[in-house]
Amino acid sequence: MLLRLSSSLSNESKPSDKKLKDMLEVYKFSKHRSPALAGVLSTIVPGAGKIYTGRYNEAWSAFSLTLSAAFCAYRGFEKRGKESIYGWIFSGVTLGFYSGNIYGAIKSAVQYNRKTKNRLTDEATMFVVDM
């Protein structure tokens, strides 16, 4: 909708058209988050993709849960060797947290972009309706 508005605005226009042009500029230069980059960041450090999208509490949870599960798996293998059922169970839990962390970071970036676009579109729509 915002892009359609840009083509209909002329250079010589009313103050309301200037407001719409300003909204379009904000939309063009709004910060978009790359889902691929969020996934890569969370692959390197669990929770880093969530920090990239501004979800700090979720980032801390992802990091601490993944790290705790990995430590439990390590302790299980350290004490009982590779036959340790405890170590294998916590290895599976760690893999689940780690995979979920990467998937969650990607979804978080997609949601961030959708939320930004919807907020700007709603603002422009309300402005047009009020004209």
C-alpha positions as CSV (number, residue, x, y, z in Angstrom):
1,M,0.0,0.0,0.0
2,L,2.8,2.4,0.9
3,L,4.5,1.9,-2.5
4,R,1.3,2.6,-4.4
5,L,0.9,5.8,-2.5
6,S,4.4,6.9,-3.5
7,S,3.6,6.8,-7.2
8,S,0.4,8.9,-6.8
9,L,2.2,11.7,-4.9
10,S,3.4,14.6,-7.0
11,N,6.4,16.8,-6.4
12,E,4.3,19.9,-5.9
13,S,1.8,18.9,-3.3
14,K,-0.1,19.7,-0.1
15,P,1.4,19.3,3.4
16,S,-0.5,16.1,3.8
17,D,1.3,14.7,0.8
18,K,4.6,15.7,2.4
19,K,3.6,13.7,5.5
20,L,2.9,10.6,3.4
21,K,6.3,11.0,1.6
22,D,7.9,11.2,5.0
23,M,6.2,8.0,6.0
24,L,7.4,6.3,2.9
25,E,11.0,7.4,3.6
26,V,10.7,5.9,7.1
27,Y,9.4,2.6,5.5
28,K,12.2,2.5,3.0
29,F,14.9,3.0,5.6
30,S,13.3,1.1,8.5
31,K,15.5,-1.6,10.0
32,H,14.8,-5.0,8.5
33,R,16.3,-8.1,10.1
34,S,17.6,-10.9,8.0
35,P,16.2,-14.3,9.0
36,A,19.3,-16.0,7.6
37,L,21.6,-13.8,9.6
38,A,19.6,-14.4,12.8
39,G,19.8,-18.2,12.2
40,V,23.6,-18.0,11.6
41,L,24.1,-15.9,14.7
42,S,22.2,-18.4,16.8
43,T,24.1,-21.2,15.3
44,I,27.4,-19.6,16.4
45,V,26.2,-18.6,19.9
46,P,22.8,-19.7,21.2
47,G,20.5,-16.7,21.7
48,A,22.5,-14.3,19.5
49,G,19.8,-14.3,16.8
50,K,17.3,-13.3,19.4
51,I,19.5,-10.4,20.6
52,Y,19.7,-9.3,16.9
53,T,15.9,-9.1,16.8
54,G,15.7,-7.3,20.2
55,R,14.3,-10.2,22.2
56,Y,16.7,-10.1,25.1
57,N,14.8,-12.2,27.6
58,E,14.3,-15.0,25.1
59,A,18.0,-14.8,24.2
60,W,19.0,-15.3,27.8
61,S,16.6,-18.2,28.1
62,A,17.9,-19.9,24.9
63,F,21.5,-19.4,25.9
64,S,21.1,-20.6,29.5
65,L,18.9,-23.6,28.7
66,T,21.2,-24.8,25.9
67,L,24.3,-24.3,28.0
68,S,22.8,-26.1,31.0
69,A,21.7,-29.1,29.0
70,A,25.1,-29.3,27.3
71,F,26.8,-29.2,30.7
72,C,24.6,-32.0,32.0
73,A,25.4,-34.1,29.0
74,Y,29.1,-33.4,29.5
75,R,29.0,-34.4,33.2
76,G,27.1,-37.6,32.3
77,F,29.7,-38.7,29.8
78,E,32.6,-37.6,32.1
79,K,31.4,-39.7,35.0
80,R,30.1,-42.8,33.2
81,G,31.8,-42.8,29.8
82,K,30.0,-43.1,26.4
83,E,27.7,-45.8,27.7
84,S,26.0,-43.3,30.0
85,I,22.3,-43.1,29.4
86,Y,22.3,-39.8,31.4
87,G,24.8,-38.3,28.9
88,W,22.9,-39.5,25.8
89,I,19.5,-38.2,27.2
90,F,20.9,-34.8,27.9
91,S,22.7,-34.8,24.5
92,G,19.3,-35.2,22.9
93,V,17.8,-32.5,25.1
94,T,20.7,-30.2,24.2
95,L,20.2,-30.9,20.5
96,G,16.5,-30.1,20.9
97,F,17.2,-26.7,22.6
98,Y,19.9,-25.8,20.1
99,S,17.7,-26.6,17.1
100,G,14.8,-24.8,18.6
101,N,17.0,-21.8,19.3
102,I,18.0,-21.6,15.6
103,Y,14.4,-22.0,14.4
104,G,13.2,-19.5,17.0
105,A,15.7,-16.9,15.9
106,I,14.6,-17.2,12.2
107,K,11.0,-16.9,13.2
108,S,11.8,-13.9,15.4
109,A,13.4,-12.0,12.5
110,V,10.4,-12.8,10.3
111,Q,8.0,-11.5,13.0
112,Y,10.1,-8.4,13.6
113,N,9.9,-7.5,9.9
114,R,6.2,-8.2,9.7
115,K,5.5,-6.1,12.8
116,T,7.5,-3.2,11.5
117,K,5.8,-3.3,8.1
118,N,2.3,-3.6,9.7
119,R,3.0,-0.7,12.1
120,L,4.1,1.6,9.3
121,T,1.2,0.5,7.0
122,D,-1.3,1.1,9.8
123,E,0.1,4.5,10.5
124,A,-0.2,5.5,6.8
125,T,-3.7,4.0,6.5
126,M,-4.9,6.0,9.6
127,F,-3.4,9.1,8.1
128,V,-5.1,8.6,4.8
129,V,-8.5,7.8,6.4
130,D,-8.2,11.0,8.6
131,M,-7.6,13.2,5.5
